[in-house]
Amino acid sequence: MEYTEEQIINMAGNDIVDYAGWTKEDFVCANTFYLSDTVQRTGKTTDTERDYNEVVAEFLYENKFIQKDNFTEIKQITRKESYYTNKKISSETSEFVKIFERNSLQNNFGEIIDISVPLNNFETDMAGQIDILSFKKEANELFIVQIKPHCSNETLLHAILEIQTLYQSMDKEKLVNDFYSIGKINSKNPKIKKVLVLEDGSTTNQEYNCYMGNIADLIEDLQIEVLQIEWN
């Protein structure tokens, strides 16, 4: 099904608030907006021939949902249990670890300290999880790494809003303390960075190669590092 620009804007408004006024007082679900059909939809508007995601990104800017380096109205979720999962970090059991190690990403982002890190406190939080958490000791940098493998059909807008939502919804102080207390990091005040790793062949990577305008502005304004890698 194809849509006009106005229809895309209305769908975005309905996904992020509970009526078409788009005011902060009526905010209900910015934390799950990246999961919406509107963000994952691909195509061009029938009347203006603009990319759906470009229209949605413009909507976010015009309605002040993106300000400085934040997606406004994202609610922080404090996880009572430890963020540390104690999962085995192995390329044999994790596709994300396999991609990370195969491409020597430790040179860029340091040592993997945990994988599939949950941000939920309750199951109903729908807070998502961090694919890879890594720490570069010499630079005192903690990286949130989201990997989009070659088989991913997620849009670039989805990937951008997902990693920004993870970054803003997690309790950063508690997360740092959880990993500091068990010796996984050696600093209580690391600089936390966001990284998207896009494997060749993924929809996300294909879109990154041709997107400009509002999508490019989102990446820059939200200070997201993007790394493209080959599928091998």
C-alpha positions in Angstrom: 0.0 0.0 0.0 1.2 3.5 -0.8 0.7 6.7 1.2 0.7 10.5 0.8 3.0 12.7 2.8 0.1 13.8 5.0 -0.8 10.1 5.7 2.8 9.3 6.7 2.8 12.3 9.1 -0.5 11.4 10.6 0.7 7.8 11.2 3.9 9.0 12.8 1.8 11.3 15.1 -0.5 8.5 16.1 2.4 6.2 16.8 4.2 8.6 19.1 1.3 10.3 20.9 -2.4 9.6 21.5 -3.8 12.3 19.2 -2.8 14.3 16.3 -1.9 17.5 18.3 1.6 16.1 18.9 2.2 18.0 22.2 4.4 17.0 25.0 1.4 16.7 27.4 0.0 14.0 25.2 3.2 12.0 24.9 2.7 8.3 25.5 5.2 6.1 23.7 8.4 7.7 22.5 10.3 4.7 24.1 8.7 2.3 21.6 8.4 4.6 18.6 11.4 2.9 16.9 9.4 -0.4 16.9 6.4 1.2 15.1 5.3 0.2 11.5 5.8 3.9 10.5 9.5 3.8 11.2 10.0 0.4 9.5 7.9 1.3 6.4 9.7 1.8 3.1 8.7 3.6 -0.1 8.0 7.1 -1.4 5.0 9.3 -0.9 2.6 9.3 -3.8 2.1 13.1 -4.0 5.6 14.5 -3.2 7.8 11.4 -4.0 9.7 11.7 -0.8 11.1 8.8 1.1 8.8 7.8 4.0 11.6 7.8 6.5 12.7 11.3 5.4 9.2 12.5 6.1 9.1 10.9 9.5 12.5 12.3 10.4 11.3 15.8 9.4 8.2 15.3 11.5 10.4 14.5 14.5 12.4 17.7 14.0 9.5 20.0 13.3 7.6 18.8 16.4 10.7 19.2 18.7 11.1 15.5 19.4 14.8 15.9 18.4 16.6 18.6 20.2 20.4 18.9 20.4 21.6 15.4 21.0 18.4 13.9 22.5 15.1 12.3 21.5 12.9 14.2 23.9 10.4 12.4 26.1 12.3 9.2 26.3 11.8 7.8 29.8 14.7 6.4 31.7 14.2 2.8 33.0 16.2 1.7 36.0 16.9 -2.0 36.0 16.8 -3.4 39.6 18.8 -6.5 38.7 22.4 -6.1 37.4 22.9 -5.1 33.8 25.7 -7.7 33.7 24.3 -10.9 32.1 27.4 -13.2 32.7 26.7 -14.8 29.3 29.5 -16.7 27.6 31.2 -14.3 25.0 31.9 -16.6 22.1 31.7 -16.4 18.4 30.3 -20.0 18.4 27.2 -19.0 20.3 26.7 -15.3 19.2 26.5 -14.1 15.6 27.2 -10.6 16.9 30.4 -11.7 18.6 31.4 -13.5 15.4 30.9 -10.4 13.3 32.7 -8.2 15.9 35.8 -10.5 16.0 35.9 -11.4 12.3 36.2 -7.7 11.5 38.6 -7.0 14.3 36.3 -4.4 15.8 38.1 -4.6 19.1 40.7 -2.3 17.5 38.0 0.4 17.3 35.9 -0.4 20.3 37.9 -2.3 22.8 37.1 -5.5 24.5 33.7 -7.0 24.6 32.5 -7.0 28.3 28.9 -8.3 27.7 26.4 -9.3 25.1 22.6 -9.0 24.7 22.4 -6.7 27.7 18.7 -6.3 28.8 17.4 -2.8 29.7 14.0 -3.9 31.0 13.1 -3.8 34.6 9.7 -5.4 33.9 8.9 -7.5 30.8 6.3 -4.9 29.9 8.9 -2.2 29.6 9.8 -3.3 26.0 13.1 -1.6 26.5 15.2 -3.7 24.1 18.7 -4.8 24.6 22.3 -3.9 23.7 23.8 -6.2 21.2 27.4 -5.7 22.4 28.8 -3.6 25.2 32.6 -3.0 24.9 35.2 -1.0 26.8 38.3 0.6 25.4 40.5 0.9 28.5 43.1 3.3 27.2 40.6 5.8 26.0 38.1 5.3 28.9 35.3 4.8 26.4 32.3 2.5 26.8 30.5 1.5 23.6 26.9 0.6 22.9 27.3 -1.4 19.7 24.3 -2.4 17.6 25.0 -4.7 14.7 22.9 -5.0 11.6 24.0 -8.2 9.8 23.6 -8.8 6.1 20.2 -10.4 6.5 18.7 -7.4 8.4 15.8 -5.7 6.7 15.5 -2.9 9.3 15.4 0.6 8.0 18.2 3.1 8.8 15.7 5.2 10.7 14.8 2.2 12.9 18.4 1.6 13.6 19.1 5.2 14.5 16.1 5.6 16.8 16.7 2.1 18.4 20.2 2.9 19.5 19.3 6.4 20.7 16.3 4.9 22.7 18.6 2.4 24.3 21.1 5.1 25.2 18.5 7.4 26.8 16.4 4.7 28.5 19.1 2.9 30.3 20.2 4.1 33.8 23.8 5.0 32.8 25.0 5.5 36.3 23.8 2.1 37.5 25.0 0.4 34.3 28.5 1.8 34.8 28.5 0.9 38.5 27.3 -2.7 37.8 30.3 -3.3 35.4 32.8 -1.4 37.6 31.9 -3.3 40.7 32.8 -6.6 39.0 36.0 -5.3 37.4 34.8 -5.3 33.8 35.7 -1.6 33.5 38.2 0.4 35.5 36.4 3.8 35.5 33.3 5.2 37.1 33.0 7.9 34.5 33.7 6.5 31.0 32.5 8.4 28.0 29.6 6.4 26.6 29.4 6.2 22.8 26.9 4.8 20.3 27.9 2.8 17.4 26.0 1.3 14.5 27.8 -1.5 12.6 26.2 -2.1 9.2 27.1 -5.2 7.3 27.1 -5.2 3.5 23.8 -6.6 2.1 21.6 -5.3 4.9 18.7 -2.9 4.1 20.2 -0.6 6.8 23.6 -0.4 5.0 22.0 0.1 1.6 20.0 3.0 2.9 23.0 4.5 4.6 24.8 4.6 1.2 22.1 6.9 -0.3 20.4 8.8 2.5 20.9 12.5 2.9 18.8 15.3 4.4 17.0 14.7 7.7 18.3 11.1 8.2 21.9 12.3 7.8 21.1 15.1 10.2 19.8 12.6 12.8 23.0 10.7 12.7 25.1 13.8 13.2 22.9 15.5 15.8 22.5 12.3 17.9 26.3 11.7 17.7 26.0 8.2 16.4 29.1 6.6 14.8 28.4 4.4 11.8 30.8 1.7 10.6 30.2 -0.2 7.4 31.7 -3.6 7.1 31.9 -6.3 4.3 29.9 -9.5 4.5 32.4 -12.3 4.5 
